């Protein structure tokens, strides 16, 4: 029950405060209850709030005794992930991954110029597609049609019909290597991004270049689409992120907080938020305007790829072969993995180029520089006791940018 503060209670509290503070606070209790609510930001709480809650609510002149910095909330416990399978077959770096909507198979694109389709359950090779004449940098599987899309360093963007396993469309227009590709979830458009510093929006059916999204001053390394506004976001080597208006084909917002090139973006599957990865740190942002949430620091490497599942596990994969696992909400780094490179491969060939959760979110697939694809799964034997959250509620030294 909330009661109005009795005079005795206020006096006993006043004794605990420095003398000048006590006088101020005593005189202030005479102020109307509405005033108190305004200070405490407690309009939503019970009308009769105690003087104590008013003091803790951070009135403008709250005593130094009562003031506490914001502390990080306790991270949710996530089981650690462990290596489950290593799939080899590519003859070059594996640069990109996509999982098909039915979760039966997945696709990889590689520097050996091939696209390979693998059975997700067994890890066996189902099919190899040839046609690109340089590294395949991006692959995407349509949820709306039996099509697979690929892009590469040969400037080509291809649409493969998976009923015939043949290329049925080419999308011509990029002036340099095409580094990323994404499909819009609800309308039949395809978005690609390139070393020519543009992203292009294509009509899948007519092959028309609907928009050329120009504005970045360097390679656009990553592009993502969503049904809600902003429908397209890009990250670039000019170290900015741009949020685009798809209808107008113009920039809605430019986020300039990163100091180094932004190689990857990932959207949270349930929240209206996204994360960006760069060599300086990982940053989380709010849609639709790109308001900054927090930094995830500690993965001191060039981050090539990010993935997040609906449990709030964020994965970052780096150029030096390390994988870090984070709790999305608190930014707590709960696991670090550095998988051994494939025997016969050089240690220097340890790098993660792409990672993705499958559609059941129980497996994490990574594409690596040792020419392998590695599949991780959660450790079923782990418990909160065996792998406790090593967490202290330290005061946040949260950066403003």
LOVORO-578175 format. One line per 2 residues: number of its first residue (from 1); for each residue z, y, x of N, C-alpha, C. Coordinates in steps of 0.001 Angstrom, whole numbers. Layout:
<recs>
NUM	Z:Y:X:Z:Y:X:Z:Y:X ~ ...
</recs>
This chain:
<recs>
1	0:-1205:848:0:0:0:0:1244:876 ~ -814:2229:526:-773:3506:1233:222:4422:508
3	1065:5087:1293:1962:6078:700:1682:7415:1352 ~ 2056:8465:631:1990:9768:1287:3066:9792:2371
5	2804:10431:3506:3796:10408:4568:5078:11121:4131 ~ 6202:10433:4312:7469:11105:3997:7771:12068:5132
7	8658:13074:4841:8938:14051:5892:9609:13381:7076 ~ 10489:12392:6775:11180:11687:7856:10186:10989:8774
9	9185:10341:8140:8177:9628:8930:7423:10581:9836 ~ 7086:11735:9259:6330:12710:10053:7183:13200:11216
11	8488:13437:10957:9365:13924:12023:9485:12893:13130 ~ 9676:11610:12721:9851:10584:13760:8571:10467:14580
13	7403:10652:13911:6159:10630:14670:6080:11842:15578 ~ 6543:12972:15069:6469:14213:15838:7280:14091:17119
15	8396:13321:17066:9226:13179:18271:8458:12438:19366 ~ 7595:11551:18932:6845:10763:19929:5752:11587:20592
17	5473:12754:20056:4372:13563:20582:4917:14643:21520 ~ 4076:15221:22375:4519:16366:23186:4939:17508:22255
19	5906:18375:22699:6503:19359:21788:5481:20271:21104 ~ 4538:20853:21880:3589:21785:21243:2763:21021:20213
21	2428:19789:20578:1638:18957:19687:2438:18705:18402 ~ 3744:18450:18571:4582:18160:17413:4560:19330:16444
23	4663:20556:17008:4660:21729:16120:3343:21821:15373 ~ 2248:21614:16100:940:21709:15441:833:20687:14318
25	1264:19462:14650:1074:18400:13664:1977:18597:12454 ~ 3187:19120:12701:4081:19377:11571:3461:20413:10652
27	2961:21483:11274:2376:22523:10420:1151:21962:9708 ~ 475:20995:10374:-757:20519:9756:-497:19603:8573
29	651:18899:8549:885:18020:7408:1009:18814:6126 ~ 1285:20116:6254:1345:20935:5056:-52:21123:4451
31	-1082:20884:5260:-2445:21055:4737:-2684:20065:3606 ~ -3671:20377:2817:-3916:19530:1644:-4407:18148:2071
33	-4243:17177:1168:-4679:15808:1464:-6186:15791:1749 ~ -6915:16616:1017:-8365:16677:1221:-8699:17063:2654
35	-7899:17969:3193:-8097:18404:4568:-7933:17242:5531 ~ -6843:16502:5265:-6548:15351:6113:-7706:14372:6059
37	-8197:14105:4846:-9312:13171:4725:-10509:13650:5522 ~ -10727:14971:5502:-11881:15484:6209:-11751:15217:7700
39	-10527:15428:8223:-10321:15177:9651:-10476:13718:9979 ~ -9940:12878:9134:-9906:11453:9457:-11224:10779:9159
41	-12116:11478:8471:-13372:10842:8070:-13086:9712:7119 ~ -12038:9878:6300:-11606:8747:5479:-11849:9004:4008
43	-12952:9704:3696:-13221:9965:2268:-13371:8654:1509 ~ -13840:7608:2247:-14100:6360:1530:-12830:5554:1331
45	-11762:5868:2082:-10568:5023:1992:-9718:5444:800 ~ -8564:4808:669:-7645:5076:-426:-7221:6542:-386
47	-7139:7212:-1520:-6845:8652:-1476:-5564:8989:-716 ~ -4526:8132:-816:-3283:8472:-112:-3281:7764:1223
49	-3726:8446:2274:-3704:7759:3565:-2478:8233:4323 ~ -1947:7364:5154:-723:7743:5852:-1047:8704:6975
51	-27:9419:7426:-237:10374:8512:-697:9640:9767 ~ -245:8403:9915:-599:7664:11117:-2100:7402:11160
53	-2638:6927:10007:-4060:6631:10017:-4842:7914:10229 ~ -4282:9015:9770:-4952:10304:9970:-4987:10644:11455
55	-3884:10332:12148:-3865:10632:13574:-4842:9731:14331 ~ -4881:8440:13950:-5757:7527:14671:-7217:7815:14370
57	-7462:8403:13209:-8843:8646:12800:-9525:9667:13676 ~ -8818:10213:14646:-9476:11098:15592:-9635:12496:15048
59	-8550:13109:14588:-8582:14533:14231:-8945:15305:15481 ~ -9340:16550:15334:-9863:17268:16496:-8823:17413:17594
61	-7545:17610:17239:-6539:17819:18283:-5581:16645:18363 ~ -6088:15423:18137:-5219:14245:18176:-4579:14117:19547
63	-3366:13614:19588:-2638:13566:20854:-3289:12601:21830 ~ -3045:12867:23100:-3599:12011:24148:-3024:10599:24039
65	-1802:10496:23498:-1184:9177:23357:-1987:8312:22410 ~ -2466:8922:21337:-3134:8150:20303:-4599:7879:20655
67	-5200:8719:21496:-6646:8614:21690:-6984:7404:22561 ~ -7928:6587:22088:-8393:5456:22883:-9906:5487:22916
69	-10485:5143:24061:-11940:5104:24137:-12463:3977:23270 ~ -13770:4018:22941:-14335:2920:22139:-14360:1661:22997
71	-13889:549:22461:-13916:-690:23242:-15021:-1579:22703 ~ -15538:-2425:23606:-16616:-3314:23205:-16066:-4376:22262
73	-16694:-4615:21118:-16198:-5678:20234:-16365:-7039:20904 ~ -15580:-8009:20459:-15632:-9338:21079:-16984:-9987:20795
75	-17662:-10471:21841:-18977:-11073:21605:-18854:-12380:20826 ~ -19882:-12662:20054:-19950:-13951:19357:-20164:-15040:20411
77	-19572:-16214:20207:-19761:-17306:21163:-21099:-17992:20914 ~ -21854:-18193:21989:-23112:-18939:21888:-23026:-20127:22838
79	-23483:-21316:22425:-23492:-22437:23369:-24469:-22147:24513 ~ -24180:-22645:25715:-25116:-22430:26821:-26391:-23248:26609
81	-27465:-22822:27250:-28743:-23533:27148:-28944:-24339:28415 ~ -29616:-25494:28276:-29877:-26300:29473:-31317:-26800:29449
83	-31827:-27071:30645:-33213:-27515:30783:-33370:-28892:30147 ~ -34399:-29012:29314:-34596:-30242:28546:-35875:-30956:28995
85	-36912:-30175:29322:-38188:-30817:29665:-39005:-29868:30545 ~ -39722:-30452:31480:-40667:-29675:32299:-42052:-30256:32033
87	-42983:-29402:31616:-44337:-29853:31271:-45292:-29299:32321 ~ -46037:-30191:32978:-47013:-29696:33944:-48402:-30103:33502
89	-49398:-29420:34037:-50777:-29678:33619:-51671:-28509:33951 ~ -51125:-27299:33890:-51914:-26135:34298:-52080:-26119:35809
91	-53183:-25532:36266:-53468:-25459:37698:-53242:-24048:38246 ~ -52668:-23182:37431:-52392:-21817:37884:-51144:-21325:37170
93	-50733:-20102:37511:-49575:-19508:36838:-49752:-19579:35326 ~ -48672:-19895:34614:-48732:-19926:33148:-48268:-18549:32668
95	-49168:-17816:32004:-48919:-16403:31738:-48482:-16091:30308 ~ -48780:-16966:29356:-48504:-16599:27955:-48238:-17841:27105
97	-47495:-17620:26022:-47120:-18713:25105:-47217:-18227:23669 ~ -47581:-19132:22767:-47445:-18859:21331:-47153:-20172:20633
99	-46278:-20132:19634:-45947:-21334:18858:-46620:-21209:17502 ~ -47203:-22305:17032:-47906:-22220:15740:-46887:-22225:14597
101	-47273:-21655:13431:-46315:-21477:12338:-45682:-22770:11826 ~ -46410:-23892:11903:-45859:-25157:11411:-44928:-25838:12401
103	-44799:-25263:13614:-43865:-25746:14641:-44223:-27143:15155 ~ -45503:-27531:15028:-45919:-28844:15528:-46395:-28761:16972
105	-47029:-27656:17319:-47601:-27517:18664:-47468:-26083:19138 ~ -47681:-25914:20436:-47682:-24547:20976:-48835:-24396:21968
107	-49160:-23148:22259:-50325:-22819:23076:-49857:-22080:24319 ~ -50512:-22357:25449:-50239:-21580:26655:-51556:-21098:27235
109	-51512:-19924:27846:-52674:-19380:28540:-52306:-19229:30005 ~ -53277:-19510:30883:-52910:-19608:32296:-53912:-18903:33202
111	-53498:-18748:34480:-54377:-18168:35495:-55465:-19159:35907 ~ -55394:-20413:35424:-56492:-21350:35709:-57639:-21175:34707
113	-57555:-20102:33896:-58600:-19682:32944:-58674:-20561:31700 ~ -57721:-21478:31543:-57762:-22347:30362:-56644:-21977:29392
115	-56858:-22395:28148:-55823:-22325:27118:-55511:-23775:26779 ~ -54248:-24147:26824:-53898:-25533:26527:-52986:-25584:25307
117	-53199:-26585:24474:-52393:-26787:23275:-51559:-28052:23501 ~ -50234:-27922:23322:-49300:-29005:23629:-48542:-29401:22379
119	-48213:-30680:22294:-47366:-31154:21205:-45932:-30707:21492 ~ -45310:-30047:20518:-43988:-29468:20768:-42918:-30547:20912
121	-43003:-31613:20107:-41961:-32645:20137:-42018:-33469:21421 ~ -43236:-33859:21842:-43333:-34785:22976:-43684:-34084:24282
123	-44250:-32865:24197:-44684:-32182:25413:-46011:-32691:25950 ~ -46725:-33504:25157:-48010:-34050:25604:-49142:-33046:25343
125	-50141:-33074:26226:-51302:-32199:26067:-52182:-32707:24935 ~ -52524:-31798:24002:-53394:-32182:22884:-54831:-31745:23142
127	-54988:-30567:23775:-56327:-29971:23827:-56376:-28897:24915 ~ -57523:-28797:25604:-57756:-27680:26521:-58962:-26902:26037
129	-58847:-25584:26039:-59955:-24734:25608:-60425:-23915:26808 ~ -61714:-23972:27112:-62254:-23187:28218:-63223:-22159:27664
131	-63374:-21074:28384:-64264:-20011:27911:-63950:-18699:28587 ~ -62689:-18463:28879:-62347:-17245:29625:-62796:-17409:31075
133	-63154:-16292:31698:-63607:-16379:33097:-62588:-15741:34033 ~ -61388:-15459:33516:-60303:-14975:34355:-58988:-15348:33673
135	-57871:-14953:34299:-56540:-15294:33768:-56399:-14965:32281 ~ -55852:-15902:31519:-55576:-15679:30096:-54186:-15059:29989
137	-54116:-13786:29580:-52852:-13051:29621:-52109:-13028:28292 ~ -52799:-13346:27199:-52116:-13309:25906:-52716:-14325:24949
139	-51859:-14963:24158:-52327:-15858:23091:-51507:-15571:21836 ~ -52128:-15765:20682:-51418:-15574:19408:-52042:-16502:18385
141	-51213:-17124:17563:-51697:-18035:16520:-51493:-17349:15181 ~ -52531:-17347:14358:-52445:-16672:13070:-51618:-17487:12090
143	-50831:-16769:11281:-50083:-17438:10214:-50917:-17457:8937 ~ -52021:-16708:8943:-52786:-16513:7705:-54093:-17294:7694
145	-54521:-17794:8838:-55805:-18504:8905:-55745:-19479:10079 ~ -56667:-20458:10133:-56578:-21467:11211:-57166:-20933:12515
147	-56736:-19720:12926:-57340:-19095:14083:-56327:-18934:15199 ~ -56865:-19019:16420:-56085:-18717:17617:-56782:-17547:18311
149	-56006:-16577:18774:-56580:-15418:19455:-56114:-15428:20899 ~ -57002:-15021:21799:-56629:-14972:23204:-57243:-13742:23856
151	-56599:-13286:24933:-57138:-12149:25673:-56885:-12405:27151 ~ -57682:-11765:27999:-57534:-12071:29411:-57939:-10932:30320
153	-57851:-11218:31615:-58193:-10217:32627:-59700:-10037:32741 ~ -60481:-10826:31990:-61942:-10662:31971:-62374:-9651:30903
155	-61403:-8871:30370:-61622:-7841:29331:-61981:-8429:27974 ~ -61957:-9756:27859:-62411:-10380:26616:-61248:-10640:25667
157	-61548:-10461:24391:-60615:-10853:23331:-61384:-11834:22452 ~ -60849:-13034:22309:-61592:-14094:21612:-60813:-14578:20399
159	-61562:-14997:19385:-60979:-15644:18212:-61525:-17068:18170 ~ -60610:-18034:18231:-60995:-19450:18228:-60738:-20031:16849
161	-61702:-20778:16339:-61494:-21495:15079:-60947:-22879:15432 ~ -59719:-23175:14994:-59066:-24412:15414:-59543:-25624:14624
163	-60419:-25406:13646:-61003:-26572:12973:-62176:-27105:13790 ~ -62825:-26199:14557:-63978:-26620:15380:-63667:-26511:16873
165	-62510:-25877:17208:-62132:-25635:18605:-63198:-24870:19368 ~ -63774:-23893:18684:-64812:-23075:19310:-64504:-21598:19097
167	-65045:-20767:19994:-64929:-19318:19823:-65870:-18902:18718 ~ -65348:-18183:17714:-66242:-17743:16639:-66434:-16220:16657
169	-65553:-15489:17356:-65708:-14028:17394:-65245:-13487:18743 ~ -65913:-12439:19165:-65465:-11666:20321:-65197:-10242:19863
171	-64194:-9608:20487:-63876:-8216:20148:-64117:-7394:21409 ~ -65225:-6638:21404:-65634:-5911:22611:-65161:-4466:22548
173	-64694:-3942:23663:-64306:-2533:23677:-63386:-2173:24824 ~ -62505:-3073:25233:-61593:-2725:26338:-62376:-2573:27638
175	-61945:-1607:28433:-62663:-1270:29663:-62063:-1961:30878 ~ -60951:-2649:30689:-60298:-3313:31807:-59529:-4525:31270
177	-58783:-5172:32146:-58056:-6385:31773:-57195:-6172:30529 ~ -57191:-7161:29635:-56400:-7081:28397:-55121:-7892:28617
179	-53969:-7200:28508:-52697:-7794:28928:-51846:-8336:27788 ~ -52103:-7905:26564:-51224:-8341:25478:-51961:-8353:24160
181	-51447:-9173:23247:-52115:-9333:21950:-51041:-9610:20907 ~ -51227:-9081:19713:-50312:-9428:18617:-51060:-9307:17300
183	-50639:-10108:16327:-51268:-10099:15010:-50357:-9407:14032 ~ -50948:-8642:13126:-50140:-7996:12090:-49708:-9069:11092
185	-48418:-9066:10664:-47952:-10150:9794:-48536:-10160:8383 ~ -48969:-8998:7883:-49369:-8980:6472:-50816:-8549:6224
187	-51459:-7905:7183:-52868:-7547:6973:-53699:-8126:8110 ~ -54985:-8326:7849:-55820:-9028:8827:-56287:-8109:9936
189	-55349:-7618:10733:-55740:-6865:11915:-55071:-7464:13147 ~ -55710:-7197:14252:-55306:-7716:15544:-55103:-6504:16441
191	-54057:-6510:17255:-53830:-5390:18172:-53768:-5930:19587 ~ -54507:-5288:20489:-54498:-5706:21889:-54144:-4500:22748
193	-53633:-4764:23950:-53323:-3656:24854:-53855:-4007:26231 ~ -54152:-2968:27005:-54960:-3207:28189:-54579:-2323:29362
195	-55144:-2703:30512:-54979:-1910:31729:-55751:-594:31636 ~ -56604:-442:30617:-57330:824:30462:-56471:1889:29772
197	-55143:1635:29658:-54154:2582:29118:-54278:2803:27605 ~ -54976:1899:26920:-55057:2011:25457:-54576:717:24807
199	-54257:853:23530:-54114:-328:22674:-55208:-181:21627 ~ -55778:-1284:21203:-56856:-1211:20209:-56519:-2066:19003
201	-56856:-1520:17844:-56624:-2218:16578:-57985:-2716:16097 ~ -58067:-4015:15833:-59337:-4625:15442:-59228:-5202:14039
203	-60309:-5078:13289:-60410:-5799:12022:-60836:-7227:12377 ~ -60026:-8213:12025:-60285:-9587:12461:-61642:-10087:11968
205	-61939:-9769:10699:-63145:-10343:10087:-64415:-9679:10592 ~ -64414:-8333:10607:-65662:-7616:10927:-65801:-7313:12412
207	-64746:-7574:13208:-64730:-7309:14655:-64774:-5819:14972 ~ -64583:-4969:13946:-64653:-3516:14175:-63400:-3036:14899
209	-63591:-2071:15810:-62470:-1428:16504:-61970:-297:15598 ~ -60947:-599:14794:-60483:338:13767:-59880:1590:14405
211	-59002:1393:15387:-58372:2514:16081:-58303:2205:17565 ~ -58427:3241:18357:-58073:3138:19777:-56831:3994:19953
213	-55705:3360:20260:-54433:4088:20360:-54285:4583:21785 ~ -54658:5855:21998:-54584:6390:23358:-53448:7396:23445
215	-52897:7548:24627:-51749:8415:24824:-50963:7999:26046 ~ -50895:6685:26283:-50244:6220:27512:-51077:6652:28714
217	-50392:6842:29842:-51100:7314:31039:-51263:6209:32073 ~ -50879:4990:31713:-51021:3875:32642:-51176:2603:31802
219	-51346:1478:32480:-51494:178:31812:-50535:8:30633 ~ -51068:-412:29495:-50204:-780:28369:-49961:-2280:28503
221	-48700:-2643:28768:-48396:-4022:29154:-48043:-4895:27963 ~ -47571:-4287:26879:-47076:-5102:25766:-47287:-4366:24453
223	-47589:-5130:23423:-47769:-4545:22089:-47151:-5486:21065 ~ -46508:-4898:20047:-45903:-5701:18982:-46239:-5065:17641
225	-46400:-5937:16619:-46697:-5470:15260:-45606:-5923:14307 ~ -45392:-5140:13260:-44487:-5572:12186:-44991:-4976:10881
227	-44484:-5508:9767:-44949:-5055:8455:-44370:-3684:8111 ~ -43142:-3407:8569:-42493:-2133:8261:-42971:-1061:9236
229	-42718:198:8866:-43051:1291:9791:-42017:1347:10903 ~ -42341:1694:12120:-43698:1876:12644:-44336:497:12822
231	-45594:377:12406:-46195:-954:12373:-46614:-1457:13748 ~ -46754:-543:14716:-47139:-965:16070:-46234:-274:17082
233	-45738:-1040:18063:-45037:-419:19188:-45636:-947:20489 ~ -45736:-60:21471:-46315:-441:22758:-45367:-49:23882
235	-45419:-815:24949:-44661:-496:26162:-45637:-445:27321 ~ -45403:488:28244:-46418:737:29262:-45830:867:30657
237	-46714:735:31659:-46325:962:33050:-46063:2444:33321 ~ -46376:3323:32363:-45995:4731:32555:-44521:4941:32180
239	-43811:3837:31949:-42364:3760:31660:-41975:4345:30301 ~ -42945:4511:29406:-42613:4972:28056:-42894:3863:27041
241	-42273:4047:25872:-42533:3187:24718:-43082:4116:23640 ~ -44117:3705:22963:-44647:4529:21871:-44597:3757:20562
243	-44191:4471:19516:-44199:3916:18156:-45389:4561:17454 ~ -46225:3749:16824:-47506:4244:16296:-47552:4183:14777
245	-48275:5149:14238:-48618:5151:12818:-49962:4422:12708 ~ -49957:3249:12111:-51175:2420:12076:-52273:3065:11231
247	-51872:3709:10142:-52896:4258:9243:-53642:5414:9908 ~ -52875:6306:10539:-53503:7471:11175:-54014:7143:12571
249	-53472:6086:13189:-53859:5771:14563:-53279:6745:15563 ~ -52100:7323:15226:-51494:8339:16101:-50058:7947:16453
251	-49539:8568:17511:-48167:8301:17951:-47174:8934:16989 ~ -46176:8159:16565:-45072:8701:15753:-43951:9206:16643
253	-43680:8444:17730:-42580:8817:18628:-42858:8233:20003 ~ -42388:8948:21028:-42485:8452:22403:-41080:8381:22970
255	-40698:7213:23491:-39355:7029:24051:-39482:7019:25571 ~ -38837:7988:26214:-39043:8187:27653:-37806:7803:28470
257	-36908:6996:27896:-35638:6727:28573:-35762:5837:29798 ~ -36709:4917:29798:-36827:4020:30952:-37329:4782:32177
259	-36868:4323:33347:-37310:4933:34606:-38428:4121:35258 ~ -38563:2873:34839:-39573:1989:35444:-40462:1443:34326
261	-41536:775:34732:-42516:319:33744:-41902:-662:32741 ~ -42336:-517:31497:-41841:-1369:30406:-42844:-2502:30229
263	-42413:-3712:30594:-43345:-4840:30557:-43237:-5658:29290 ~ -42111:-5525:28586:-42002:-6347:27383:-41138:-5706:26324
265	-41487:-6018:25074:-40723:-5561:23906:-40452:-6781:23041 ~ -39341:-6735:22320:-39099:-7812:21353:-38397:-7215:20137
267	-38775:-7690:18956:-38148:-7195:17727:-37150:-8224:17237 ~ -36029:-7742:16731:-35032:-8661:16183:-35573:-9224:14868
269	-35465:-10553:14657:-36073:-11134:13444:-35412:-10709:12138 ~ -34146:-10276:12186:-33449:-9950:10939:-33079:-8482:10837
271	-32751:-7872:11980:-32330:-6465:11925:-33535:-5581:12158 ~ -33368:-4315:11831:-34435:-3333:12003:-34273:-2690:13382
273	-34235:-3544:14423:-33986:-3059:15783:-34933:-3768:16740 ~ -35071:-3217:17947:-35884:-3896:18958:-35309:-3635:20339
275	-35781:-4414:21318:-35320:-4248:22701:-36533:-4116:23605 ~ -36334:-3408:24712:-37401:-3236:25693:-36863:-3647:27058
277	-37723:-4265:27865:-37292:-4741:29172:-38037:-4028:30278 ~ -37270:-3601:31284:-37852:-2887:32408:-37049:-3253:33640
279	-37536:-2851:34819:-36817:-3201:36045:-35498:-2452:36163 ~ -35323:-1336:35408:-34036:-623:35514:-32968:-1253:34622
281	-33308:-1601:33389:-32385:-2336:32523:-33093:-2685:31217 ~ -32348:-3358:30345:-32883:-3676:29017:-32251:-2674:28064
283	-33031:-2107:27181:-32489:-1136:26226:-32733:-1632:24812 ~ -31769:-1340:23948:-31929:-1681:22526:-32092:-389:21730
285	-32931:-471:20702:-33319:706:19924:-33279:385:18439 ~ -33134:1458:17654:-33193:1343:16197:-34577:1782:15724
287	-35111:1070:14761:-36272:1585:14028:-35760:2537:12953 ~ -36544:3385:12342:-37968:3624:12594:-38224:4676:13676
289	-37186:5409:14105:-37436:6552:14993:-37209:6230:16459 ~ -36688:5029:16754:-36435:4701:18146:-35155:5320:18664
291	-34101:5376:17808:-32816:5886:18288:-32210:4857:19234 ~ -31668:5358:20351:-31132:4478:21388:-29813:3849:20939
293	-29633:2552:21174:-28371:1881:20827:-27527:1652:22076 ~ -28049:824:23011:-27248:548:24206:-28131:-15:25313
295	-27570:24:26535:-28208:-590:27694:-27607:-1968:27925 ~ -28436:-2918:28352:-27946:-4210:28820:-28288:-4259:30302
297	-27283:-4007:31137:-27537:-3906:32572:-27052:-5161:33273 ~ -27633:-5453:34406:-27169:-6587:35194:-28277:-7548:35568
299	-29406:-7504:34846:-30527:-8361:35245:-31380:-7556:36213 ~ -30951:-7563:37477:-31568:-6653:38445:-32836:-7271:39022
301	-33872:-7217:38235:-35157:-7778:38636:-36218:-7176:37726 ~ -37469:-7483:38027:-38557:-7019:37155:-38594:-7945:35949
303	-38291:-7419:34778:-38219:-8257:33576:-39608:-8348:32949 ~ -40134:-9564:32947:-41479:-9781:32414:-41476:-10083:30937
305	-40381:-10658:30446:-40448:-11179:29085:-39082:-11169:28411 ~ -39093:-10962:27099:-37876:-10985:26281:-38133:-11854:25056
307	-37075:-12507:24583:-37172:-13249:23320:-35815:-13158:22655 ~ -35799:-13147:21322:-34517:-13115:20612:-34615:-14033:19400
309	-33513:-14708:19073:-33519:-15527:17861:-32568:-14928:16826 ~ -32544:-15527:15635:-31768:-14894:14561:-30267:-15106:14730
311	-29849:-15961:15685:-28412:-16062:16005:-27956:-14904:16882 ~ -28897:-14088:17326:-28522:-12977:18195:-28448:-13363:19661
313	-29219:-14382:20066:-29326:-14702:21501:-30577:-14008:22028 ~ -30372:-13085:22978:-31498:-12391:23609:-31706:-13024:24978
315	-32959:-13353:25284:-33288:-13976:26563:-34171:-13024:27340 ~ -33845:-12812:28607:-34734:-12018:29462:-35156:-12878:30644
317	-36453:-12905:30903:-36992:-13702:32004:-37609:-12773:33028 ~ -37332:-13032:34312:-37725:-12072:35343:-38696:-12668:36346
319	-39280:-11759:37118:-40274:-12090:38123:-39707:-12956:39244 ~ -38373:-12918:39425:-37788:-13717:40508:-37325:-15085:40017
321	-37671:-15448:38774:-37367:-16790:38267:-36022:-16914:37585 ~ -35308:-15801:37415:-34000:-15889:36744:-34157:-15627:35258
323	-33310:-16315:34478:-33264:-16104:33030:-31838:-15690:32697 ~ -31689:-14596:31979:-30365:-14182:31517:-30302:-14301:30000
325	-29163:-14769:29515:-28926:-14900:28069:-27877:-13877:27660 ~ -28146:-13127:26604:-27262:-12039:26171:-26891:-12213:24709
327	-25712:-11701:24356:-25349:-11580:22946:-25940:-10252:22458 ~ -26803:-10313:21448:-27555:-9122:21025:-26637:-7977:20631
329	-25584:-8282:19857:-24782:-7208:19270:-23984:-6455:20322 ~ -23356:-7200:21234:-22445:-6549:22180:-23080:-6330:23543
331	-24200:-6998:23815:-24807:-6855:25132:-24069:-7643:26201 ~ -23296:-8661:25792:-22549:-9481:26749:-23477:-10553:27321
333	-23527:-10651:28656:-24402:-11605:29335:-23652:-12928:29475 ~ -23964:-13912:28604:-23135:-15126:28581:-23675:-16260:29452
335	-24901:-16152:29946:-25410:-17222:30799:-26525:-16715:31702 ~ -26565:-17268:32913:-27650:-16962:33845:-28202:-18289:34359
337	-29524:-18415:34309:-30161:-19672:34711:-31180:-19351:35794 ~ -31218:-20171:36826:-32342:-20099:37769:-32817:-21523:37980
339	-33859:-21903:37237:-34314:-23291:37279:-34994:-23563:38611 ~ -34849:-24791:39097:-35517:-25182:40343:-37023:-25178:40106
341	-37769:-24775:41136:-39227:-24790:40982:-39716:-26225:41092 ~ -40915:-26441:40578:-41503:-27778:40593:-41660:-28254:42036
343	-41336:-29514:42337:-41515:-30018:43704:-42962:-29817:44167 ~ -43111:-29400:45413:-44456:-29140:45923:-44868:-27699:45711
345	-44086:-26969:44906:-44370:-25553:44690:-43461:-24763:45616 ~ -43914:-23612:46069:-43086:-22805:46964:-41937:-22181:46187
347	-40825:-21964:46879:-39697:-21278:46231:-40100:-19888:45755 ~ -41022:-19280:46509:-41439:-17934:46110:-42201:-17974:44799
349	-42694:-19165:44426:-43414:-19287:43165:-42414:-19536:42056 ~ -41384:-18708:42016:-40443:-18876:40937:-40481:-17565:40190
351	-40967:-17618:38975:-41081:-16392:38174:-41307:-16787:36738 ~ -40727:-16020:35830:-40894:-16303:34401:-41873:-15256:33868
353	-43007:-15703:33358:-43999:-14751:32843:-43893:-14554:31344 ~ -43441:-15589:30637:-43343:-15459:29181:-42287:-16428:28702
355	-41595:-16081:27626:-40681:-17043:27003:-40680:-16790:25498 ~ -40386:-17845:24766:-40464:-17737:23315:-39605:-18830:22688
357	-38920:-18503:21603:-38229:-19543:20835:-39244:-20203:19912 ~ -39074:-21499:19677:-39928:-22133:18666:-39437:-21693:17285
359	-40115:-22147:16237:-39775:-21630:14908:-38470:-22181:14350 ~ -37959:-23275:14941:-36646:-23769:14506:-35540:-23060:15296
361	-35935:-22321:16319:-35030:-21550:17190:-34068:-22446:17952 ~ -34355:-23743:18007:-33478:-24650:18745:-34013:-24901:20150
363	-35251:-24483:20403:-35827:-24677:21732:-36361:-23359:22265 ~ -36213:-23195:23543:-36739:-22019:24230:-37803:-22517:25201
365	-39011:-21956:25100:-40113:-22392:25960:-40398:-21260:26944 ~ -40486:-21596:28228:-40782:-20558:29227:-42065:-20919:29964
367	-42829:-19894:30342:-44070:-20070:31111:-43807:-19525:32504 ~ -44097:-20325:33518:-43588:-19992:34842:-44656:-19944:35932
369	-44242:-19383:37077:-45144:-19204:38200:-45338:-20486:39002 ~ -44495:-21508:38762:-44708:-22769:39488:-45671:-23677:38722
371	-46451:-23067:37815:-47512:-23728:37034:-46968:-24650:35942 ~ -45651:-24573:35688:-45079:-25447:34661:-44680:-24652:33428
373	-44422:-25416:32372:-43815:-24878:31154:-42476:-25589:31048 ~ -41403:-24837:30879:-40088:-25473:30791:-39533:-25274:29383
375	-38911:-26313:28862:-38321:-26256:27528:-36810:-26381:27676 ~ -36088:-25427:27111:-34628:-25439:27141:-34116:-25697:25737
377	-32929:-26307:25653:-32287:-26423:24351:-30792:-26172:24512 ~ -30128:-25898:23387:-28696:-25636:23445:-27951:-26898:23874
379	-26876:-26697:24630:-26038:-27818:25067:-25128:-28211:23904 ~ -25403:-29403:23310:-24640:-29834:22127:-23191:-30154:22461
381	-22938:-30510:23718:-21589:-30957:24081:-20649:-29780:24335 ~ -21205:-28575:24489:-20370:-27419:24844:-19554:-26951:23642
383	-18334:-26517:23909:-17488:-25941:22858:-16960:-24607:23375 ~ -16289:-23865:22504:-15707:-22595:22944:-14648:-22829:24008
385	-14023:-24016:23988:-12983:-24310:24987:-13627:-24618:26339 ~ -14701:-25413:26309:-15311:-25810:27583:-16067:-24656:28238
387	-16638:-23773:27422:-17360:-22611:27952:-16828:-21353:27279 ~ -15628:-20903:27678:-15050:-19753:26968:-15827:-18473:27253
389	-15715:-17526:26312:-16315:-16205:26524:-15435:-15475:27526 ~ -15985:-15185:28696:-15220:-14519:29750:-15326:-13012:29509
391	-14449:-12541:28634:-14640:-11180:28112:-13320:-10435:28078 ~ -13357:-9181:28560:-12170:-8322:28462:-12581:-7084:27688
393	-11714:-6602:26791:-12118:-5437:25985:-12043:-4161:26810 ~ -12955:-4038:27789:-12894:-2840:28621:-13402:-1639:27837
395	-12972:-468:28275:-13447:774:27654:-14930:912:27983 ~ -15699:1245:26991:-17137:1368:27226:-17434:2618:28023
397	-18172:2428:29116:-18729:3599:29812:-20177:3641:29386 ~ -20399:3926:28132:-21750:3810:27581:-22579:5016:27977
399	-23751:4745:28571:-24620:5852:28967:-25241:6466:27721 ~ -25555:7756:27851:-26103:8444:26679:-27599:8222:26539
401	-28223:7604:27539:-29679:7452:27454:-30065:6074:27939
</recs>
